Amino acid sequence: MFMASNQFKVVKGCEETFETAWRETSVRLREAAGLIGFQFHRGKECGPHVLYFSVTMWETEERFIDWRRAELYGLPSGGAGPRCASRLEEFDATVSRSNPQ
């Protein structure tokens, strides 16, 4: 399994626009080949921003890369105008199906 985590910084006042765009993206994301599941969370306020993060779980890293290259990678990133632009930080990790503890 492969997991990708993304953090978004959204300008305060643009949260509703961002969340609506993410809901629309999640509909397409559910159809992505190799997707196991995903989570989307609103975090805390940080200065002039509200933090959000998402985690997607994939069958393989290759499936994730394929999705990124495809049209499905339409994450909200400024489509609502410059005030609502988000900053995307990506952290990828490969995890094993077994817990070593």
BAFI-3210 file (N, C-alpha, C; in Angstrom, 3 decimals, decimal comma, padded with zeros to 6 digits):
// residues 101
n [1|2|3|4|5|6|7|8|9|10|11|12|13|14|15|16|17|18|19|20|21|22|23|24|25|26|27|28|29|30|31|32|33|34|35|36|37|38|39|40|41|42|43|44|45|46|47|48|49|50|51|52|53|54|55|56|57|58|59|60|61|62|63|64|65|66|67|68|69|70|71|72|73|74|75|76|77|78|79|80|81|82|83|84|85|86|87|88|89|90|91|92|93|94|95|96|97|98|99|100|101]
n.u [000,849|000,421|000,753|-000,280|000,086|-001,326|-000,990|-002,824|-002,898|-005,254|-006,597|-008,122|-011,635|-012,077|-012,730|-015,199|-015,462|-013,174|-013,692|-015,991|-014,952|-013,207|-015,009|-016,205|-013,978|-013,491|-015,488|-014,651|-012,214|-012,926|-013,371|-010,940|-008,529|-007,124|-007,323|-007,595|-008,708|-009,604|-009,056|-010,193|-009,538|-010,308|-008,151|-006,499|-006,649|-004,153|-002,473|-003,124|-004,409|-006,327|-005,722|-005,731|-005,823|-005,169|-005,321|-004,457|-004,882|-003,362|-003,244|-000,727|002,344|002,665|000,025|-000,838|000,867|000,013|-002,584|-001,993|-000,920|-003,079|-006,200|-007,751|-006,372|-007,255|-006,995|-008,188|-006,748|-006,464|-008,419|-010,564|-009,783|-007,124|-007,181|-008,184|-006,386|-004,670|-001,955|-000,061|001,442|003,311|003,664|004,984|004,734|005,684|004,045|003,864|001,716|001,657|001,964|004,806|005,045]
n.v [-001,171|002,284|005,562|008,960|012,204|015,383|018,830|021,794|025,310|027,594|030,711|032,606|032,988|031,921|029,340|027,928|027,958|026,504|024,013|023,215|022,900|020,779|018,769|018,331|017,429|015,086|013,375|012,649|011,527|009,197|007,464|006,763|004,525|002,011|003,334|003,046|004,339|007,530|010,450|013,590|016,515|019,313|021,523|023,454|027,050|029,148|031,845|033,956|031,943|028,875|025,594|022,574|019,049|016,125|012,600|010,035|006,642|004,099|001,287|000,841|002,707|003,381|003,504|005,797|007,710|007,514|008,551|011,157|012,111|012,087|013,567|013,571|014,680|017,193|018,999|021,500|024,529|027,412|027,977|029,485|032,058|034,432|035,149|032,896|030,962|027,932|026,429|023,749|021,078|018,243|014,968|011,895|008,411|005,047|002,305|-000,659|-003,554|-004,895|-004,586|-003,777|-003,904]
n.w [000,000|-000,648|000,598|000,447|001,663|002,016|002,687|003,059|002,892|003,440|002,690|005,218|005,254|002,820|003,158|002,725|-000,064|-000,774|000,491|-000,879|-003,466|-002,926|-002,228|-004,714|-006,132|-004,729|-005,587|-008,166|-007,441|-006,079|-008,159|-009,139|-010,399|-008,417|-005,999|-002,541|-000,358|001,188|003,249|004,455|006,156|008,216|009,736|012,259|012,801|011,508|011,805|009,096|007,788|007,286|008,124|006,261|005,690|003,755|003,245|001,146|000,183|-001,617|-003,885|-005,031|-005,448|-008,103|-009,071|-007,761|-008,923|-011,578|-011,268|-010,500|-012,836|-014,473|-015,536|-013,290|-011,200|-010,086|-007,852|-005,627|-006,202|-006,289|-008,127|-007,398|-007,394|-006,557|-003,778|-002,569|-002,992|-002,437|-000,680|-001,503|000,079|-000,187|001,051|000,846|001,577|001,910|003,228|005,224|005,238|007,577|011,120|012,830|015,593]
ca.u [000,000|001,128|-000,040|000,173|-000,543|-001,216|-001,414|-003,255|-003,092|-006,324|-006,809|-009,366|-012,732|-012,223|-012,898|-016,370|-015,129|-012,203|-014,347|-016,877|-014,094|-012,691|-016,118|-016,332|-012,809|-013,588|-016,357|-013,774|-011,182|-013,494|-013,357|-009,553|-008,053|-006,120|-007,561|-008,148|-009,551|-009,008|-009,622|-010,001|-009,796|-010,039|-007,307|-006,605|-006,294|-002,724|-002,301|-004,180|-004,848|-006,909|-004,999|-006,466|-004,944|-005,811|-004,503|-004,999|-004,242|-003,372|-002,730|000,712|002,821|002,433|-001,370|-000,871|001,527|-000,904|-003,663|-001,446|-000,711|-004,374|-007,093|-008,358|-005,606|-007,754|-007,142|-008,434|-005,485|-006,490|-009,491|-011,530|-009,155|-005,891|-007,411|-008,527|-005,369|-004,126|-000,575|-000,031|002,692|003,081|004,532|004,646|005,371|005,246|003,832|003,633|000,405|001,779|002,443|005,985|005,050]
ca.v [000,000|003,561|006,665|010,320|013,172|016,742|019,906|022,982|026,540|028,312|032,046|032,725|033,565|031,130|027,945|027,316|027,754|025,416|022,759|022,848|022,393|019,469|017,804|018,017|016,617|013,761|012,545|012,086|010,733|007,873|006,644|006,544|003,138|001,731|004,048|002,247|005,242|008,834|011,248|015,022|017,108|020,728|021,657|024,670|028,322|029,442|033,189|034,341|030,745|027,707|024,436|021,367|017,995|014,945|011,402|009,051|005,329|003,511|-000,083|000,949|004,052|003,593|003,938|007,189|008,509|007,538|009,481|012,519|012,503|012,119|014,703|013,485|015,421|018,559|019,508|022,938|025,252|028,752|028,138|030,456|033,375|034,483|035,194|031,568|029,997|027,092|025,999|022,301|020,453|016,822|014,057|010,536|007,364|003,690|001,616|-002,088|-003,989|-005,487|-003,694|-004,449|-003,911]
ca.w [000,000|-000,726|001,146|000,166|002,557|001,508|003,581|002,334|003,649|002,763|003,244|005,994|004,479|001,601|003,548|002,099|-001,476|-000,833|000,861|-001,993|-004,539|-002,521|-002,347|-006,142|-006,485|-004,095|-006,423|-009,212|-006,791|-005,759|-009,377|-009,548|-010,340|-007,404|-004,746|-001,448|000,408|001,478|004,323|004,291|007,466|008,474|010,915|013,063|012,182|011,648|011,258|008,150|007,062|007,933|007,616|005,901|005,199|003,193|003,141|000,208|000,265|-002,950|-003,994|-005,306|-005,771|-009,528|-009,236|-007,317|-009,964|-012,720|-010,952|-010,530|-014,235|-015,152|-015,352|-011,965|-010,201|-010,115|-006,487|-005,581|-005,990|-006,849|-009,077|-006,891|-007,375|-005,779|-002,329|-002,075|-003,418|-001,376|-000,858|-001,382|000,501|-000,362|001,776|000,435|002,364|001,662|004,498|005,095|005,702|008,908|012,165|013,390|017,061]
c.u [000,895|000,206|000,582|-000,614|-000,290|-001,698|-001,735|-003,364|-004,085|-006,536|-008,146|-010,406|-013,003|-012,492|-014,050|-016,104|-014,185|-012,864|-015,302|-016,061|-013,557|-013,771|-016,295|-015,168|-012,944|-014,503|-015,519|-012,726|-011,671|-013,451|-011,945|-009,154|-006,981|-006,308|-008,181|-009,100|-008,861|-009,742|-009,283|-010,408|-009,483|-009,242|-007,544|-006,309|-004,835|-002,468|-003,449|-004,773|-005,617|-006,203|-005,970|-005,438|-005,773|-004,802|-005,198|-004,190|-004,444|-002,849|-001,219|001,076|002,562|001,003|-001,516|-000,272|000,642|-002,026|-003,183|-001,286|-002,035|-005,147|-007,698|-007,612|-005,995|-007,972|-007,364|-007,150|-005,540|-007,601|-010,511|-010,938|-007,975|-006,106|-007,657|-007,499|-004,867|-002,686|-000,540|001,364|002,450|004,125|004,098|005,391|004,829|005,136|003,590|002,271|000,483|002,336|003,621|005,979|004,580]
c.v [001,236|004,651|007,995|011,264|014,565|017,726|021,124|024,140|027,374|029,650|032,074|033,473|032,789|029,657|027,264|027,017|026,572|024,071|022,280|022,264|021,007|018,398|017,382|017,143|015,211|012,827|011,880|011,164|009,322|006,919|006,280|005,074|003,006|002,460|003,094|003,107|006,573|009,487|012,712|015,675|018,600|020,791|022,969|025,910|028,607|030,798|033,521|033,152|029,773|026,511|023,288|020,303|016,844|013,809|010,493|007,772|004,625|002,081|-000,077|002,411|004,376|004,078|005,406|008,101|008,616|008,547|010,923|013,019|012,690|013,393|014,724|014,292|016,896|019,097|021,007|023,687|026,603|028,964|029,176|031,861|033,408|034,527|033,811|030,517|029,205|026,752|024,511|021,843|018,960|015,997|012,649|009,535|006,015|003,005|000,145|-002,439|-004,582|-004,461|-004,382|-004,530|-005,219]
c.w [000,000|-000,208|000,748|001,062|002,013|002,561|002,729|003,303|002,852|003,465|003,980|005,172|003,197|001,900|002,818|000,623|-001,631|-000,544|-000,235|-003,138|-004,197|-002,597|-003,796|-006,607|-005,925|-004,875|-007,516|-008,604|-006,489|-006,944|-009,823|-009,374|-009,263|-006,090|-003,731|-000,625|000,612|002,637|004,055|005,602|007,471|009,771|011,633|012,229|012,486|010,990|010,317|007,386|007,949|007,294|007,339|005,556|004,672|003,182|002,139|000,334|-001,074|-002,903|-004,173|-005,550|-007,241|-009,795|-008,825|-008,386|-011,192|-012,485|-011,015|-011,947|-014,979|-014,844|-013,954|-010,918|-010,228|-008,724|-006,511|-005,279|-006,688|-007,853|-008,650|-006,825|-006,429|-004,262|-001,749|-002,481|-002,226|-001,702|-000,565|-000,993|000,471|000,358|001,426|001,302|001,955|003,016|004,237|005,650|007,109|009,885|012,857|014,909|017,619]
res [m|f|m|a|s|n|q|f|k|v|v|k|g|c|e|e|t|f|e|t|a|w|r|e|t|s|v|r|l|r|e|a|a|g|l|i|g|f|q|f|h|r|g|k|e|c|g|p|h|v|l|y|f|s|v|t|m|w|e|t|e|e|r|f|i|d|w|r|r|a|e|l|y|g|l|p|s|g|g|a|g|p|r|c|a|s|r|l|e|e|f|d|a|t|v|s|r|s|n|p|q]
***
